[in-house]
Structures are given as C-alpha cells and as structure tokens.
Amino acid sequence: MNTLVVAAPQWRIGTDRAAAARAALAAGADALHLDFGGAHRGPLLSDPDELAAAEAIARVVPVPVLAVNHVNDLGLALARGTANPAALVVLHRALDCARRLGVRVLHVPGFRRSLPVTPGLRAGTADALRTLCERARAAGLTLAYESPLGPADSLALARAVGHPALRLVLDTGNLLDAGAGPAAFARAVAGAGLLLPDLHVKDPVGDAEWGGVRAELPELLRHSGARAVLVENDYRQYPGRLRTDIADCRAAARTGQETAYQEDML
C-alpha cells in the first residue's frame, strides 16, 4: 500500500522559512514547499545568506518544490504575446536556487498579474514556460504550471508550450473558485499525461467547503494517481488548522486505498 506524502506550504505559514519548517514538522508534515520570496513575500532566496539557510532547512525536512509566487506580482507575460523579461529574470534566478536546493519541481503560478485572460497573454505565457522548460530539463527538473484555467484551456496552453518538462497542477480550491470541477480536471489532464502527481488541496475562497473537498478527496486521489498533496489553506491566521488538514488528507488516502482494494475484490 503506497503512502501519500503530505507537504506544507511555507508561504501559507509565514515568510520566515526556518519558522515555517518547524511549524510544518510539528504539525506532522512529511515535506515543505519553499517560496522564492520577493516583495511582501519575504526575502529573496537568491540572497546568498537566505539560500544557505534554505539549504540547512532542506537537510532537516525534504523540500521537493520551490514555488515562485512573486511572478504573480510581476506578470509572466506581456499583452503583445511574449514573455515578460522581468519575470524571466526572477524565474531563472529561482531555477538556479532550485538546483542548489536539490528540489525536483519548480512551481510557476498564473494568477493576478500573470492570469492568462487574453490570447496575447496566453501566447506570452506559453513563450515564458517554453523558455523555462528548456532550462528545467537541462537541470533535471519538472516545471509545474498552475492557473485557474479549466481542463480544456489548460491542455491547450500546455500543447502550445509543447515541452516534455511541463506538467499542470490541480488545485481544488482554485478550480472550484473558477467554476471547474477538480475530478473533471484530473480525468482530462491525467489522461493527456500532463498532470503533476502532486495535488494542491484547499477550500474555495470565502466558502467553508473543506468538508465537501475532503469528501471528494479519496476518489480524486485514486483517479489522479497522486503520490503527494500540498495542503494550502491559510495557516497564518489559523495555525492549528495545519495539523487538521494534514490528518484529513492522510485519512482520505486510506479511504481511497481501501475502496480501491474492495473494488479489486469484486
């Protein structure tokens, strides 16, 4: 029986990476996703002292993913259909840090100023991701892209990138906020071989639907083939919830495995 890896997000705990690592371990997390930092997101990881501190963290708790949430502040693409050079500078620096940390995934989000809402911005997003994929593949990394696009639009964007290093992220809360079903996203994207096997699990914004998400999670884990989940509710205001969310995900994984075993016996 496979064991699900449950990770905690440093950026949803606090900007102090070491303190976030301690909180994640205390709550029972198996791993920690780090954020590159920038603006109000904390110090940049490209600072030598910050990177050395992050390397020390990675020796204590596994760090499989480096997220670059700062690109949401910059904009990944330009309206004319090309990558935003300022965002690429940040992302290339983040990729260098990812190599130093030994992470396996560089996570690039597409929200706020990076939201691909027009054909030009989608073309520019594809341009940026294609450039990053080349470097990621050379470094032995996967490039994970997350946006609120539904399955059809997400697959169209991925095909425009056309690179084997790219995978798409399933985030339950963001999909529900956008009116898309996580199960439908999992079926379509996994069927195309483009689903990152690390799901992001949280409730929709402004709606206490964690109970609904939790109820669907066993089936979602089974049909997505997920090996890991990132619990991503807001633990800055509600730190006690981190332990509860981690436990809920582990319980959902057990339920899904038991259901699969029972189906196999029929």
ABEGO torsion letter per residue (X at the ends): XBBBBBBBBAAAAEABAAAAAAAAAAAGBABBBBBAEEEAAEBBAABAAAAAAAAAAAAABBBABBBBAAAAAAEABBAAGBBBAAAAAAAAAAAAAAAAAGBABBBBBBBEAABBABAAAAAAAAAAAAAAAAAAAAAGBBBBBBBABBAAAAAAAAAAAGBAABBBBBBAAAAAAAGBBAAAAAAAAAAAGABBABBBBBBBBGBBAAAAAAAAAAAAAAAAGBABBBBABBAAABAAAAAAAAAAAAAAAAAAAAAAAAAAAX
